[in-house]
Amino acid sequence: MAEILEIIMIVSFGASWPMNVMKSYKARTAKGKSVAFLCLILFGYVAGITSKLVNEAYMASFAQKWYVLFFYVLNFIMVSADLAMYIRNCKLDKLAMEEAKHV
């Protein structure tokens, strides 16, 4: 039961990240985003992934429970993509500011 609840939590968190990445991509601005928040979330997923890898009971049953780790890694990738969009959008913001100075 604990694993099912954990999967529900991870899937619930993970469902929002693709939408957030698309919103960041379309917005073309970093305004309103927090890089500290994204880094904290990434750190949390690294801790979650590491906890699975060092848990002997989990690793012993990895063949049956690989999907739990899969969702942690998938969420990590989605948050990393959002961080990449943040970096891109910061560059776009800087370019927009430079263009505004020249007008």
LOLUM-984497 format. One record per residue (C-alpha): residue in three letters; x, z, y. Coordinates in Angstrom, 1 decimal, decimal comma. Example, Ala and Ser with C-alpha at 12.3 -4.5 7.8 and 13.67 -1.06 7.14 Angstrom:
2
+-----+--------+--------+--------+
: res :      x :      z :      y :
+-----+--------+--------+--------+
: Ala :   12,3 :    7,8 :   -4,5 :
: Ser :   13,7 :    7,1 :   -1,1 :
+-----+--------+--------+--------+
REM end
This chain:
103
+-----+--------+--------+--------+
: res :      x :      z :      y :
+-----+--------+--------+--------+
: Met :    0,0 :    0,0 :    0,0 :
: Ala :    2,9 :    0,8 :    2,4 :
: Glu :    4,3 :   -2,7 :    2,0 :
: Ile :    1,0 :   -4,3 :    2,7 :
: Leu :    0,6 :   -2,3 :    5,9 :
: Glu :    4,1 :   -3,2 :    6,9 :
: Ile :    3,4 :   -6,9 :    6,3 :
: Ile :    0,2 :   -6,7 :    8,4 :
: Met :    2,3 :   -5,1 :   11,2 :
: Ile :    5,0 :   -7,8 :   11,0 :
: Val :    2,5 :  -10,7 :   10,8 :
: Ser :    0,5 :   -9,2 :   13,7 :
: Phe :    3,6 :   -9,0 :   15,9 :
: Gly :    4,8 :  -12,4 :   14,7 :
: Ala :    1,5 :  -14,2 :   15,4 :
: Ser :    2,0 :  -13,7 :   19,1 :
: Trp :    5,6 :  -14,9 :   19,4 :
: Pro :    5,0 :  -18,7 :   18,9 :
: Met :    2,4 :  -18,6 :   21,6 :
: Asn :    4,7 :  -16,7 :   23,9 :
: Val :    7,5 :  -19,2 :   23,3 :
: Met :    5,2 :  -22,1 :   24,1 :
: Lys :    4,0 :  -20,2 :   27,3 :
: Ser :    7,7 :  -19,7 :   28,3 :
: Tyr :    8,4 :  -23,4 :   27,6 :
: Lys :    5,5 :  -24,6 :   29,7 :
: Ala :    5,9 :  -22,1 :   32,5 :
: Arg :    9,5 :  -23,4 :   33,3 :
: Thr :   10,2 :  -20,1 :   35,1 :
: Ala :   11,7 :  -16,8 :   34,1 :
: Lys :    9,6 :  -14,9 :   36,6 :
: Gly :    7,6 :  -12,1 :   34,9 :
: Lys :    9,9 :  -12,0 :   31,8 :
: Ser :   12,1 :   -9,1 :   30,9 :
: Val :   15,3 :   -9,9 :   29,2 :
: Ala :   15,8 :   -6,2 :   28,5 :
: Phe :   12,4 :   -6,2 :   26,6 :
: Leu :   13,4 :   -9,3 :   24,5 :
: Cys :   16,8 :   -7,7 :   23,7 :
: Leu :   15,1 :   -4,5 :   22,7 :
: Ile :   12,7 :   -6,3 :   20,4 :
: Leu :   15,6 :   -8,3 :   18,8 :
: Phe :   17,5 :   -5,0 :   18,3 :
: Gly :   14,4 :   -3,6 :   16,6 :
: Tyr :   14,2 :   -6,6 :   14,2 :
: Val :   17,9 :   -6,3 :   13,4 :
: Ala :   17,3 :   -2,6 :   12,5 :
: Gly :   14,3 :   -3,6 :   10,4 :
: Ile :   16,3 :   -6,3 :    8,6 :
: Thr :   19,2 :   -4,0 :    8,1 :
: Ser :   17,0 :   -1,2 :    6,7 :
: Lys :   15,7 :   -3,6 :    4,1 :
: Leu :   19,2 :   -4,8 :    3,1 :
: Val :   20,5 :   -1,2 :    2,7 :
: Asn :   17,4 :    0,1 :    0,9 :
: Glu :   18,4 :    0,2 :   -2,8 :
: Ala :   14,8 :    0,4 :   -4,0 :
: Tyr :   13,8 :   -2,7 :   -1,9 :
: Met :   16,8 :   -4,7 :   -3,0 :
: Ala :   16,2 :   -3,8 :   -6,7 :
: Ser :   12,8 :   -5,4 :   -6,4 :
: Phe :   13,8 :   -8,2 :   -4,0 :
: Ala :   12,6 :  -11,0 :   -6,3 :
: Gln :    9,0 :   -9,6 :   -6,0 :
: Lys :    9,2 :   -8,5 :   -2,3 :
: Trp :   11,4 :  -11,1 :   -0,6 :
: Tyr :    8,4 :  -12,1 :    1,7 :
: Val :    8,7 :   -8,8 :    3,6 :
: Leu :   12,3 :   -9,6 :    4,7 :
: Phe :   11,2 :  -13,2 :    5,4 :
: Phe :    8,7 :  -12,1 :    8,0 :
: Tyr :   11,3 :   -9,9 :    9,7 :
: Val :   13,7 :  -12,8 :    9,9 :
: Leu :   11,0 :  -15,2 :   11,1 :
: Asn :   10,0 :  -12,8 :   13,9 :
: Phe :   13,7 :  -12,5 :   14,8 :
: Ile :   14,0 :  -16,2 :   15,1 :
: Met :   10,8 :  -16,4 :   17,3 :
: Val :   12,1 :  -13,7 :   19,6 :
: Ser :   15,4 :  -15,5 :   19,8 :
: Ala :   13,7 :  -18,7 :   20,7 :
: Asp :   11,8 :  -16,9 :   23,5 :
: Leu :   15,2 :  -15,5 :   24,7 :
: Ala :   16,5 :  -19,0 :   24,7 :
: Met :   13,5 :  -20,1 :   26,8 :
: Tyr :   14,3 :  -17,3 :   29,2 :
: Ile :   17,9 :  -18,5 :   29,6 :
: Arg :   16,7 :  -22,0 :   30,1 :
: Asn :   14,1 :  -20,9 :   32,6 :
: Cys :   16,6 :  -18,9 :   34,6 :
: Lys :   18,7 :  -22,0 :   35,0 :
: Leu :   15,6 :  -24,0 :   36,1 :
: Asp :   14,8 :  -21,2 :   38,6 :
: Lys :   18,3 :  -21,4 :   40,0 :
: Leu :   18,1 :  -25,2 :   40,3 :
: Ala :   14,7 :  -24,9 :   42,0 :
: Met :   16,2 :  -22,4 :   44,5 :
: Glu :   19,1 :  -24,7 :   45,3 :
: Glu :   16,8 :  -27,7 :   45,8 :
: Ala :   14,6 :  -25,6 :   48,1 :
: Lys :   17,7 :  -24,7 :   50,2 :
: His :   18,5 :  -28,4 :   50,7 :
: Val :   15,0 :  -29,4 :   51,8 :
+-----+--------+--------+--------+
REM end
